[in-house]
Amino acid sequence: MNKEQLKKHANNVRKNILTAVYSGQSGHPGGSLSAADVLTYLYFEVMDINEDNVKGIDRDRFVLSKGHITPALYSVFAEKGFLTEDDIKTFRKFGSKLQGHPNMNYIDAVDMSTGSLGQGVSTAVGMAIANKLDNNKHHIFTLLGDGECQEGEVWEAAMAASHYGLDNITFMVDCNHLQIDGKVEDVMNVYPLDKKFEAFGFEVVKAYGHDFEDIKAAFDYALSVKRKPACILWNTTKGKGVSFMEDQAGWHGKAPNKEQYEQAMAELEGNE
């Protein structure tokens, strides 16, 4: 898939993110938009997941450890054909399978139910250990937020991944530098994350999470690492793609009103 095709998919993902949050009048648009490009590339170019193998065990797995950004995950699923555009409009509504946090009981493509920060990455490490024991050659990917790295459980998981030499897992951190209460560095500074993960025995690569050439290079490098886990630190912008949401902590967990939704959609449609 070429760069322009990926950009088109990512733009559709962003529009569906906004539609989901606007329809439900609830959710987390900022961090969903910052992760849209990375998740688009992951599902369209890296993972071997499709409609034929989605229910099987012999495929790659993804754990959304920053589980509150389901609008991004569901929107990628819609682009892949696992969900419909109509499904997106049911986000967080009573009786919908599109819960505010991913639930593996409702959607086949969801590989782990997550929500409590730090627990997703821990289960991803467990999956990677299980694959080693079962001689399953498929890969495990997990996405964390940089604010999530304030959780001690993240580092327990990192310690285990390194101890067991898990070269079949890739940690990814969405480094948009904002969390619900403001700048990560001000709330509880976790940086420099590269030095921390290296100290835990990881191979670390830093990349710009909004450029598909940089994203490709980072994945290619991370997947070439042997005998130890890899971590990709994505440099991103919270709210990427919507001018009034970009780099604004206030859009961490707030739905747009009708006027804001229409403005945001017009901006994204202008990118087509």
C-alpha positions in Angstrom: 0.0 0.0 0.0 1.5 3.4 -1.0 1.7 6.5 1.2 -1.3 8.2 -0.3 -3.5 5.1 0.3 -2.4 5.0 3.9 -3.1 8.7 4.3 -6.6 8.2 3.0 -7.3 5.3 5.4 -5.9 7.4 8.3 -8.1 10.4 7.4 -11.1 8.1 7.3 -10.1 6.8 10.7 -9.9 10.3 12.1 -13.4 11.2 10.7 -14.8 8.0 12.4 -13.1 8.9 15.6 -14.9 12.2 15.7 -18.2 10.6 14.6 -17.9 8.0 17.4 -17.2 10.5 20.1 -19.8 13.0 18.8 -22.5 10.3 18.5 -21.9 9.0 22.0 -21.3 12.5 23.4 -18.6 10.8 25.4 -15.1 9.5 24.8 -11.5 10.4 24.3 -10.7 12.2 21.0 -7.3 13.7 21.7 -5.3 10.5 22.3 -7.3 8.7 19.7 -6.3 11.2 17.0 -2.6 11.1 18.1 -2.5 7.3 17.6 -4.5 7.2 14.3 -1.6 7.0 11.9 0.4 4.4 13.9 -2.7 2.1 14.3 -3.6 2.5 10.6 -0.1 1.4 9.6 -0.1 -1.4 12.1 -3.4 -2.9 10.9 -2.9 -2.4 7.2 0.8 -3.1 6.8 2.3 -5.0 9.8 -0.2 -7.4 11.4 -1.5 -10.4 9.6 -5.1 -9.9 10.8 -8.0 -10.1 8.3 -11.6 -11.2 8.1 -10.6 -14.8 7.5 -8.3 -15.3 10.4 -9.7 -12.8 13.0 -11.2 -15.6 15.1 -8.2 -17.8 14.9 -5.1 -18.2 17.2 -2.6 -18.2 14.4 -2.2 -14.5 13.8 -0.6 -11.5 15.4 -2.2 -9.8 18.4 -2.6 -6.2 19.5 -3.4 -5.1 23.0 -4.5 -1.5 23.5 -3.0 -0.8 26.9 -4.2 2.8 26.8 -7.7 1.4 26.6 -9.6 4.6 26.7 -8.7 5.4 23.0 -11.2 2.9 21.6 -12.5 5.4 19.1 -9.2 5.0 17.2 -9.3 1.2 17.5 -12.9 0.9 16.4 -12.4 3.3 13.5 -9.5 1.2 12.3 -11.7 -1.9 12.6 -14.3 -0.2 10.4 -11.6 0.6 7.8 -10.6 -3.1 7.9 -14.2 -4.3 7.6 -14.5 -5.8 11.1 -17.1 -3.2 11.9 -19.5 -1.0 9.9 -19.9 2.8 9.7 -23.3 2.4 11.4 -21.6 0.5 14.3 -19.4 3.6 14.8 -22.4 5.7 15.5 -23.5 3.4 18.4 -20.3 4.2 20.4 -20.9 4.2 24.2 -24.7 3.9 23.7 -26.8 1.5 25.8 -26.7 -2.0 24.3 -23.8 -1.2 21.9 -20.9 -3.6 21.5 -18.7 -0.6 21.2 -17.9 0.0 24.8 -15.8 2.9 26.0 -13.0 0.5 26.7 -12.3 -2.6 24.5 -14.2 -5.7 25.4 -13.1 -9.0 23.8 -16.5 -10.6 24.6 -18.2 -8.4 22.0 -15.8 -7.9 19.1 -13.7 -10.7 17.6 -10.9 -8.3 16.6 -10.4 -7.1 20.2 -7.6 -9.3 21.6 -7.8 -8.2 25.2 -10.2 -6.3 27.4 -8.4 -3.3 28.9 -9.0 -0.1 30.7 -7.0 0.0 34.0 -3.8 1.5 32.9 -0.7 -0.8 33.1 -2.8 -4.0 32.9 -2.9 -4.2 29.1 0.8 -4.2 28.7 1.1 -6.9 31.4 -1.3 -9.2 29.6 0.5 -8.6 26.3 3.7 -9.8 28.0 1.8 -12.9 29.1 0.6 -13.5 25.5 4.2 -13.3 24.3 5.4 -15.8 26.9 2.5 -18.1 25.9 3.5 -17.9 22.3 7.1 -18.8 23.2 5.9 -21.8 25.2 3.6 -22.9 22.3 6.2 -22.3 19.6 3.7 -19.9 18.0 5.7 -17.6 15.8 3.2 -14.7 15.7 4.0 -11.3 17.2 2.4 -9.3 20.0 2.0 -5.5 19.8 0.9 -3.2 22.6 0.3 0.5 22.7 0.7 2.6 25.9 0.4 6.2 26.6 3.3 8.2 28.0 1.1 9.2 30.9 0.4 5.5 31.4 4.1 4.9 32.0 3.5 6.6 35.5 2.0 3.2 36.5 4.4 0.9 38.3 2.8 -2.2 36.6 4.2 -1.0 33.3 7.7 -1.4 34.5 7.0 -4.8 36.1 5.8 -5.9 32.7 8.9 -4.4 31.0 11.2 -6.2 33.5 9.5 -9.5 32.7 9.7 -9.0 28.9 13.4 -8.3 29.2 14.0 -11.1 31.7 12.4 -13.7 29.3 14.1 -12.3 26.2 10.8 -11.7 24.5 11.7 -10.7 21.0 8.2 -11.5 19.9 6.7 -8.4 21.6 6.9 -4.8 20.6 6.0 -2.1 23.1 4.9 1.2 21.6 4.4 4.4 23.5 2.2 7.3 22.2 4.4 10.2 23.4 1.9 13.1 22.9 3.2 14.6 26.2 -0.4 15.3 27.5 -2.7 13.6 29.9 -6.0 14.5 31.5 -4.5 16.9 34.0 -2.0 18.6 31.7 1.6 18.0 30.6 3.0 14.6 31.5 6.2 16.3 32.5 4.3 18.5 35.0 2.0 15.9 36.4 4.6 13.2 37.0 7.6 13.3 34.6 8.4 9.9 33.0 11.0 11.2 30.6 13.5 10.3 29.3 11.6 7.1 28.3 14.4 5.9 25.9 16.9 5.7 28.8 14.4 4.0 31.1 13.4 1.3 28.6 17.1 0.8 27.6 17.9 0.3 31.3 15.2 -2.4 31.4 17.0 -4.2 28.6 14.9 -3.0 25.6 16.1 -2.1 22.1 14.6 1.4 21.7 13.7 3.3 18.5 12.3 6.8 18.3 10.1 7.9 15.4 7.6 10.5 14.3 4.2 9.0 14.6 2.6 11.0 11.8 4.8 10.2 8.9 4.3 6.8 7.2 7.9 6.6 6.0 9.2 7.1 9.5 6.5 4.7 10.9 7.6 2.0 8.4 11.3 2.4 9.2 10.5 2.1 13.0 8.5 -1.0 12.6 11.1 -2.6 10.3 13.8 -2.0 12.8 11.8 -3.1 15.8 10.8 -6.3 14.2 14.4 -7.1 13.3 15.5 -7.2 17.0 16.4 -10.6 18.3 16.8 -12.0 21.9 15.3 -9.0 23.6 12.1 -6.9 23.4 11.8 -3.7 21.4 10.1 -0.4 22.2 9.0 2.2 19.7 8.6 5.7 21.1 6.2 7.6 18.8 6.5 11.4 18.9 2.9 12.5 18.3 0.6 15.4 18.7 -2.5 15.0 20.8 -5.6 15.8 18.7 -3.6 15.6 15.5 -5.6 16.6 12.4 -8.1 18.9 14.0 -6.7 22.4 14.5 -8.5 23.4 17.7 -7.8 20.0 19.4 -4.1 19.8 18.6 -1.9 19.9 21.7 -4.8 20.7 24.0 -5.1 18.7 27.2 -8.8 19.7 27.4 -9.6 17.4 24.5 -8.3 14.3 26.4 -11.8 13.2 27.3 -14.4 15.6 25.9 -16.9 15.3 23.1 -17.4 18.1 20.5 -20.6 19.9 20.2 -22.4 20.1 16.8 -20.5 23.2 15.6 -17.2 21.8 16.7 -17.9 18.4 15.1 -18.9 20.1 11.8 -15.7 22.2 11.8 -13.5 19.2 12.6 -15.1 17.1 9.8 -14.7 20.0 7.3 -11.0 20.2 8.1 -10.6 16.5 7.6 -12.6 16.4 4.4 -10.4 19.2 3.2 -7.5 16.8 3.4 -9.1 14.4 0.9 
